[in-house]
Amino acid sequence: MFWKGKVLLVTGGTGSFGSVFVREILRHDPAAVRIFSRDELKQSELQGRLADDRVRYFIGDVRDRDRVSRALDGVNVVIHAAALKQVPACEYNPLEAVKTNIGGAANLIECAIDRGVERLVALSTDKAVNPVNLYGATKLCAEKLFVQGNSYAAAHRTRFSCVRYGNVLGSRGSVVPLFQQQARSGVITLTDPRMTRFWLTLEQGVRFVIRCTEMMHGGEVFVPKIPSMKLTDLAEAIAPQCERRTIGARPGEKIHEVLITEDEAAHSRDIGDSYVIEPQHPWWKHESWDEGKRLPDGFRYASDLNDRWLSRADLEALLAAKPGEPRG
């Protein structure tokens, strides 16, 4: 098995994704998993829920290059989930978003190469595609850094790839817990009834990252095939009895999201249950995905053009599943 005996570092390891990822990856028999995050309280809480002596807890910030370098000593694989991701917070604190999402990515690239890390997979977002807010712009820049970072690593064993997916059901800050909270008052707020989004569960995201880490060549951006859902259908599933009030889209918010643009589709392949966006750069060698199918001209993977949609029953089943249960 790929993970057996490996030493992992998970940045943002106490977040929604990180805590589920750590629980799952421990089943793959790694030698050690290092949690790297800033919040000592969240680390203490996770330690209370996750009694496993293979897990180590490092207080640190991806902005701090020296601390990143120390944490990467002896690490084989890095999963980079640390980010400032709340759109309004990033707009109000733009320099902080740049320091964490872009500066942190640069620190990880340089330290991973210097420390001889084998593979690093960074989590991205649909907000990085044709970004209209600062969060998306910083994640687009981070994607470019990780893909292009393979040029710095070409003479070394380190390789970088990204995964890019949509909204995560039930993650902190998502609309699902907001609707659930508002439902108690009898009124929920919709920004725009036309809005559609890509959705997947935390467990689906974790399994996708694990699989992409195992099969990456270096330089790819992996995109899963996931369903879309209308915001109005989401509201109906969560709070069918509630009044709905339309308040208008927030600044920096799209009506529909895109995971692959027409331009990216020209150098992307369909590999079954996901797509892979291949790097285009001639100045470093990478293995191609010849087994995948080329995408048709003009292909665009957007939430409103999707051929897979979550029904109300589908969503209710996902929301009813307890944390850690299989969710498809």
JOTAJO-V614882 format. One record per residue. N is the residue number from 0. RES is the residue in one letter. PSI is psi in radians with two decimals (999 if undefined). Layout:
n:N res:RES psi:PSI
n:N res:RES psi:PSI
This chain:
n:0 res:M psi:2.52
n:1 res:F psi:-0.72
n:2 res:W psi:-0.27
n:3 res:K psi:2.16
n:4 res:G psi:0.01
n:5 res:K psi:2.67
n:6 res:V psi:2.15
n:7 res:L psi:2.61
n:8 res:L psi:2.26
n:9 res:V psi:1.88
n:10 res:T psi:2.51
n:11 res:G psi:0.56
n:12 res:G psi:-0.19
n:13 res:T psi:0.03
n:14 res:G psi:-3.08
n:15 res:S psi:-0.90
n:16 res:F psi:-0.86
n:17 res:G psi:-0.75
n:18 res:S psi:-0.63
n:19 res:V psi:-0.68
n:20 res:F psi:-0.80
n:21 res:V psi:-0.79
n:22 res:R psi:-0.71
n:23 res:E psi:-0.74
n:24 res:I psi:-0.40
n:25 res:L psi:-0.40
n:26 res:R psi:-0.22
n:27 res:H psi:0.18
n:28 res:D psi:0.84
n:29 res:P psi:2.81
n:30 res:A psi:-0.68
n:31 res:A psi:2.64
n:32 res:V psi:2.14
n:33 res:R psi:2.15
n:34 res:I psi:2.16
n:35 res:F psi:1.93
n:36 res:S psi:2.98
n:37 res:R psi:-0.35
n:38 res:D psi:1.88
n:39 res:E psi:-0.54
n:40 res:L psi:-0.82
n:41 res:K psi:-0.63
n:42 res:Q psi:-0.74
n:43 res:S psi:-0.73
n:44 res:E psi:-0.73
n:45 res:L psi:-0.69
n:46 res:Q psi:-0.61
n:47 res:G psi:-0.53
n:48 res:R psi:-0.37
n:49 res:L psi:1.50
n:50 res:A psi:1.62
n:51 res:D psi:2.14
n:52 res:D psi:-0.02
n:53 res:R psi:-0.20
n:54 res:V psi:2.29
n:55 res:R psi:2.59
n:56 res:Y psi:1.97
n:57 res:F psi:2.08
n:58 res:I psi:2.23
n:59 res:G psi:2.92
n:60 res:D psi:2.38
n:61 res:V psi:-0.26
n:62 res:R psi:-0.40
n:63 res:D psi:1.72
n:64 res:R psi:-0.70
n:65 res:D psi:-0.73
n:66 res:R psi:-0.66
n:67 res:V psi:-0.80
n:68 res:S psi:-0.77
n:69 res:R psi:-0.74
n:70 res:A psi:-0.45
n:71 res:L psi:-0.02
n:72 res:D psi:2.06
n:73 res:G psi:0.14
n:74 res:V psi:2.41
n:75 res:N psi:-0.72
n:76 res:V psi:2.39
n:77 res:V psi:2.32
n:78 res:I psi:2.03
n:79 res:H psi:1.76
n:80 res:A psi:-0.03
n:81 res:A psi:2.32
n:82 res:A psi:2.71
n:83 res:L psi:2.06
n:84 res:K psi:-0.12
n:85 res:Q psi:2.06
n:86 res:V psi:-0.90
n:87 res:P psi:-0.68
n:88 res:A psi:-0.68
n:89 res:C psi:-0.64
n:90 res:E psi:-0.65
n:91 res:Y psi:-0.42
n:92 res:N psi:1.09
n:93 res:P psi:-0.69
n:94 res:L psi:-0.59
n:95 res:E psi:-0.70
n:96 res:A psi:-0.73
n:97 res:V psi:-0.77
n:98 res:K psi:-0.72
n:99 res:T psi:-0.92
n:100 res:N psi:-0.54
n:101 res:I psi:-0.91
n:102 res:G psi:-0.67
n:103 res:G psi:-0.67
n:104 res:A psi:-0.76
n:105 res:A psi:-0.73
n:106 res:N psi:-0.75
n:107 res:L psi:-0.70
n:108 res:I psi:-0.89
n:109 res:E psi:-0.73
n:110 res:C psi:-0.62
n:111 res:A psi:-0.74
n:112 res:I psi:-0.82
n:113 res:D psi:-0.59
n:114 res:R psi:-0.02
n:115 res:G psi:0.48
n:116 res:V psi:2.46
n:117 res:E psi:-0.86
n:118 res:R psi:2.46
n:119 res:L psi:2.21
n:120 res:V psi:2.19
n:121 res:A psi:2.41
n:122 res:L psi:2.24
n:123 res:S psi:-2.82
n:124 res:T psi:2.75
n:125 res:D psi:-0.36
n:126 res:K psi:-0.31
n:127 res:A psi:-0.21
n:128 res:V psi:2.12
n:129 res:N psi:1.02
n:130 res:P psi:2.49
n:131 res:V psi:0.07
n:132 res:N psi:2.91
n:133 res:L psi:-0.69
n:134 res:Y psi:-0.88
n:135 res:G psi:-0.68
n:136 res:A psi:-0.70
n:137 res:T psi:-0.62
n:138 res:K psi:-0.58
n:139 res:L psi:-0.80
n:140 res:C psi:-0.73
n:141 res:A psi:-0.74
n:142 res:E psi:-0.84
n:143 res:K psi:-0.69
n:144 res:L psi:-0.79
n:145 res:F psi:-0.72
n:146 res:V psi:-0.88
n:147 res:Q psi:-0.36
n:148 res:G psi:-0.36
n:149 res:N psi:-0.38
n:150 res:S psi:-0.66
n:151 res:Y psi:-0.55
n:152 res:A psi:0.03
n:153 res:A psi:-0.63
n:154 res:A psi:-0.01
n:155 res:H psi:3.11
n:156 res:R psi:-0.18
n:157 res:T psi:2.37
n:158 res:R psi:2.54
n:159 res:F psi:2.42
n:160 res:S psi:2.94
n:161 res:C psi:2.70
n:162 res:V psi:2.43
n:163 res:R psi:2.08
n:164 res:Y psi:-3.11
n:165 res:G psi:-2.66
n:166 res:N psi:2.51
n:167 res:V psi:2.14
n:168 res:L psi:2.17
n:169 res:G psi:0.00
n:170 res:S psi:2.76
n:171 res:R psi:2.28
n:172 res:G psi:-0.07
n:173 res:S psi:2.97
n:174 res:V psi:-0.39
n:175 res:V psi:-0.95
n:176 res:P psi:-0.49
n:177 res:L psi:-0.84
n:178 res:F psi:-0.71
n:179 res:Q psi:-0.65
n:180 res:Q psi:-0.78
n:181 res:Q psi:-0.52
n:182 res:A psi:-0.48
n:183 res:R psi:-0.44
n:184 res:S psi:-0.21
n:185 res:G psi:-0.04
n:186 res:V psi:2.25
n:187 res:I psi:2.64
n:188 res:T psi:2.31
n:189 res:L psi:2.35
n:190 res:T psi:-0.77
n:191 res:D psi:2.12
n:192 res:P psi:-0.27
n:193 res:R psi:-0.20
n:194 res:M psi:2.42
n:195 res:T psi:2.69
n:196 res:R psi:2.65
n:197 res:F psi:2.50
n:198 res:W psi:2.52
n:199 res:L psi:2.88
n:200 res:T psi:2.87
n:201 res:L psi:-0.76
n:202 res:E psi:-0.69
n:203 res:Q psi:-0.73
n:204 res:G psi:-0.75
n:205 res:V psi:-0.83
n:206 res:R psi:-0.62
n:207 res:F psi:-0.76
n:208 res:V psi:-0.73
n:209 res:I psi:-0.81
n:210 res:R psi:-0.70
n:211 res:C psi:-0.65
n:212 res:T psi:-0.67
n:213 res:E psi:-0.61
n:214 res:M psi:-0.01
n:215 res:M psi:2.58
n:216 res:H psi:-0.57
n:217 res:G psi:2.15
n:218 res:G psi:-0.15
n:219 res:E psi:2.78
n:220 res:V psi:2.03
n:221 res:F psi:2.40
n:222 res:V psi:2.10
n:223 res:P psi:2.71
n:224 res:K psi:1.90
n:225 res:I psi:2.75
n:226 res:P psi:2.80
n:227 res:S psi:2.90
n:228 res:M psi:2.48
n:229 res:K psi:2.52
n:230 res:L psi:-0.63
n:231 res:T psi:-0.65
n:232 res:D psi:-0.63
n:233 res:L psi:-0.80
n:234 res:A psi:-0.68
n:235 res:E psi:-0.65
n:236 res:A psi:-0.65
n:237 res:I psi:-0.69
n:238 res:A psi:1.22
n:239 res:P psi:-0.42
n:240 res:Q psi:-0.07
n:241 res:C psi:2.64
n:242 res:E psi:2.52
n:243 res:R psi:2.34
n:244 res:R psi:2.21
n:245 res:T psi:2.17
n:246 res:I psi:-0.06
n:247 res:G psi:2.60
n:248 res:A psi:2.49
n:249 res:R psi:2.75
n:250 res:P psi:2.35
n:251 res:G psi:0.35
n:252 res:E psi:2.35
n:253 res:K psi:2.74
n:254 res:I psi:-0.76
n:255 res:H psi:2.68
n:256 res:E psi:2.71
n:257 res:V psi:2.38
n:258 res:L psi:-0.47
n:259 res:I psi:2.20
n:260 res:T psi:2.94
n:261 res:E psi:-0.68
n:262 res:D psi:-0.69
n:263 res:E psi:-0.56
n:264 res:A psi:-0.46
n:265 res:A psi:-0.38
n:266 res:H psi:0.68
n:267 res:S psi:2.82
n:268 res:R psi:2.62
n:269 res:D psi:2.07
n:270 res:I psi:0.53
n:271 res:G psi:-1.69
n:272 res:D psi:0.21
n:273 res:S psi:3.01
n:274 res:Y psi:2.70
n:275 res:V psi:2.16
n:276 res:I psi:1.97
n:277 res:E psi:2.60
n:278 res:P psi:2.71
n:279 res:Q psi:0.17
n:280 res:H psi:2.26
n:281 res:P psi:-0.15
n:282 res:W psi:0.17
n:283 res:W psi:2.59
n:284 res:K psi:2.47
n:285 res:H psi:2.67
n:286 res:E psi:2.39
n:287 res:S psi:2.87
n:288 res:W psi:1.07
n:289 res:D psi:-0.38
n:290 res:E psi:-0.26
n:291 res:G psi:2.82
n:292 res:K psi:2.38
n:293 res:R psi:2.54
n:294 res:L psi:2.60
n:295 res:P psi:2.72
n:296 res:D psi:2.37
n:297 res:G psi:0.07
n:298 res:F psi:2.42
n:299 res:R psi:2.15
n:300 res:Y psi:1.68
n:301 res:A psi:2.69
n:302 res:S psi:-0.47
n:303 res:D psi:-0.24
n:304 res:L psi:0.09
n:305 res:N psi:2.60
n:306 res:D psi:0.09
n:307 res:R psi:2.23
n:308 res:W psi:2.44
n:309 res:L psi:2.22
n:310 res:S psi:2.95
n:311 res:R psi:-0.72
n:312 res:A psi:-0.69
n:313 res:D psi:-0.83
n:314 res:L psi:-0.75
n:315 res:E psi:-0.66
n:316 res:A psi:-0.69
n:317 res:L psi:-0.74
n:318 res:L psi:-0.49
n:319 res:A psi:-0.40
n:320 res:A psi:2.38
n:321 res:K psi:2.68
n:322 res:P psi:2.29
n:323 res:G psi:-0.28
n:324 res:E psi:2.65
n:325 res:P psi:2.40
n:326 res:R psi:0.61
n:327 res:G psi:999
